[in-house]
Amino acid sequence: MSHSWATRLPHPVLRPLVTRYIGYAQDGVTLSVHRGLPSRHLTLIISLEQPIRFAGLPGEGTLQSLVGGLHTSPALITQDRVQRGLHIELDPLGVRALLGVTAAELSGRVVDLASFGRPWALLPSRLSEAADWPARFAVLDEVLASSAASAPPPAPELGEAWRLLRVRSGGVRVTDLASSVGWSRRHLGERFRAEVGLAPKQVARVLRFERAGRLLRAGSSDLASVAVEAGYYDQAHLSNEWRALAGCSPRTWIAEELPFLQDGGATAEPDSGA
């Protein structure tokens, strides 16, 4: 199997809304199903080859381009031998400005990107016509910047709660989080779910899971140590959470997917398939 990756940060004006662009090209893929893992980002995916075939999440199953909301179960993707496309990571609190809907409206779903209007519908063909990854990233800058509208920002308390969860990789109690932003636990939970689509406790789970995934990709093979460093009680806790969020044990994921992700593109791997 051969594969290559290209990554780039978006234009500075887009960085509060978009974390990064990833271009990918793979030939000779042998793994029949890829597990799109839960992550902190909504994902925008544009295939430059065959349409993407999803299973396991509500929404349309076969799409050329799509946006997927936050989720707490794996998005299973049927893989073709040849794949080429772009994966864009969207910040949940920036989705309203880009797409005109909240992250909550997309939570646990995949939606046809073309349903958000003409610039988005034309994006796959424009990216296909571009000569190389830098040219495709420039197209993304143009389309995303032109689509970004002046939307009411989320409440500052939500922004601070989201920041604290991220910087602590989910290692903060919801009661303490609510106290930090000056809201009650119940009010924080209601406002957070209404904007993001997941409760703070669910986001904390996803962030711990992400941290464990980063450690495994970096070469950590001692699951007990990974569990402690990622904030789990022990290895059994890590394994149970991995089965719930990835649909398999850590060792199964390491055997099936990690060799492909480590070989030349560990840090660029698009974690979430939806």
Secondary structure, DSSP 8 states (H G I E B T S, - for coil): -EEEEEEE---GGGTTTEEEEEEEEEES---SEEEE---SSEEEEEESSS-EEEESSSB-SEESEEEE---SS-EEEE--SEEEEEEEEE-GGGHHHHHSS-HHHHTT-EEEGGGG-HHHHTHHHHHHHSSSHHHHHHHHHHHHHHH--------HHHHHHHHHHHHTTT-S-HHHHHHHHTS-HHHHHHHHHHHHSS-HHHHHHHHHHHHHHHHHHTT---HHHHHHHHT-SSHHHHHHHHHHHHSS-HHHHHHHTHHHHHHHHTTT------
